[in-house]
Amino acid sequence: MVHEHCEGKDLNHPEFRALFTARNMLAGDWYSERLAAKQAFDIHLWEQNVRRLEELLEKSSYAGEAKRLGVRERLEMARKQLHQAQSPDYLGFLRGSSGAHPRKPIP
């Protein structure tokens, strides 16, 4: 559409405009891929958060600081967030968001 028309259709042509309705955009395979990428990213993020908070709690030298910072409560919240992100319902929760750009697999 560099020249504002393609195959005899301009920007205002109904067929072209229909490509960008919310219904058509949300039904696209590319959109499903973005939601799956966002779910994978969120799972990875919350797994890291859970692991780091657990590691902090394992260090006896940080016991006082962990208590002061409420690390146990934060760990409980992180586990809940991880569980939510891993749920099959999470894709429905993400529906309507922009998702995330599908990239290389998360290391």
C-alpha positions as CSV (number, residue, x, y, z in Angstrom):
1,M,0.0,0.0,0.0
2,V,2.9,2.3,-0.6
3,H,0.9,4.1,-3.3
4,E,-2.3,4.0,-1.2
5,H,-3.9,1.3,-3.4
6,C,-3.4,-2.4,-4.1
7,E,-5.1,-4.6,-6.6
8,G,-7.5,-1.8,-7.5
9,K,-8.5,-1.2,-3.9
10,D,-7.7,2.0,-1.9
11,L,-7.5,2.5,1.8
12,N,-11.2,3.1,2.0
13,H,-12.3,-0.1,0.1
14,P,-14.6,-2.2,2.3
15,E,-12.5,-5.4,1.7
16,F,-9.3,-3.6,2.8
17,R,-11.0,-2.0,5.9
18,A,-12.5,-5.4,6.9
19,L,-9.0,-6.7,7.5
20,F,-8.7,-4.4,10.4
21,T,-11.9,-4.9,12.3
22,A,-11.5,-6.1,15.9
23,R,-13.2,-9.4,15.0
24,N,-10.9,-10.2,12.1
25,M,-7.7,-9.1,14.0
26,L,-8.5,-11.2,17.0
27,A,-9.3,-14.2,14.8
28,G,-6.0,-14.2,13.1
29,D,-3.4,-16.9,13.5
30,W,-0.7,-14.2,14.0
31,Y,-2.7,-12.9,17.0
32,S,-3.0,-16.3,18.6
33,E,0.8,-16.6,18.2
34,R,1.3,-13.3,20.0
35,L,-0.9,-14.5,22.9
36,A,1.0,-17.8,23.1
37,A,4.3,-15.9,23.1
38,K,3.0,-13.6,25.9
39,Q,1.9,-16.6,28.0
40,A,5.3,-18.3,27.5
41,F,7.1,-15.0,28.5
42,D,4.9,-14.7,31.6
43,I,5.5,-18.3,32.6
44,H,9.2,-17.8,32.3
45,L,9.1,-14.6,34.2
46,W,7.2,-16.0,37.2
47,E,9.3,-19.2,37.2
48,Q,12.4,-17.0,37.6
49,N,10.7,-14.9,40.3
50,V,9.7,-18.0,42.3
51,R,13.1,-19.6,41.9
52,R,14.9,-16.4,43.1
53,L,12.6,-15.9,46.1
54,E,13.1,-19.5,47.1
55,E,16.8,-19.2,46.8
56,L,16.7,-16.1,49.0
57,L,14.7,-18.0,51.7
58,E,17.2,-20.8,51.7
59,K,20.0,-18.5,52.8
60,S,20.0,-18.4,56.5
61,S,22.2,-15.3,56.5
62,Y,19.3,-13.4,54.9
63,A,16.6,-14.6,57.2
64,G,16.1,-11.3,59.0
65,E,16.1,-9.4,55.7
66,A,13.7,-11.9,54.1
67,K,11.3,-11.4,57.0
68,R,11.6,-7.6,56.8
69,L,10.8,-7.7,53.1
70,G,8.0,-10.1,53.4
71,V,9.7,-12.6,51.0
72,R,7.4,-15.5,52.1
73,E,4.3,-13.5,51.2
74,R,5.9,-12.4,47.9
75,L,6.8,-16.0,47.1
76,E,3.2,-17.0,47.7
77,M,2.0,-14.3,45.3
78,A,4.6,-15.2,42.7
79,R,3.5,-18.9,42.9
80,K,-0.2,-17.8,42.4
81,Q,0.9,-15.7,39.4
82,L,2.8,-18.6,37.9
83,H,-0.1,-20.9,38.4
84,Q,-2.4,-18.4,36.7
85,A,0.0,-18.0,33.7
86,Q,0.2,-21.7,33.3
87,S,-3.5,-22.1,33.2
88,P,-5.2,-22.9,29.9
89,D,-7.6,-20.0,30.8
90,Y,-4.7,-17.5,30.7
91,L,-5.0,-17.1,26.9
92,G,-8.6,-16.0,27.4
93,F,-7.4,-13.6,30.1
94,L,-4.9,-12.1,27.6
95,R,-7.4,-11.8,24.8
96,G,-7.8,-8.2,23.8
97,S,-4.2,-7.4,24.8
98,S,-1.4,-6.9,22.3
99,G,0.3,-10.1,23.4
100,A,4.0,-10.3,22.7
101,H,6.1,-10.5,19.6
102,P,6.9,-14.2,19.0
103,R,10.7,-14.5,19.2
104,K,13.3,-17.2,19.6
105,P,12.5,-19.8,22.3
106,I,13.1,-18.5,25.8
107,P,16.4,-19.9,27.2
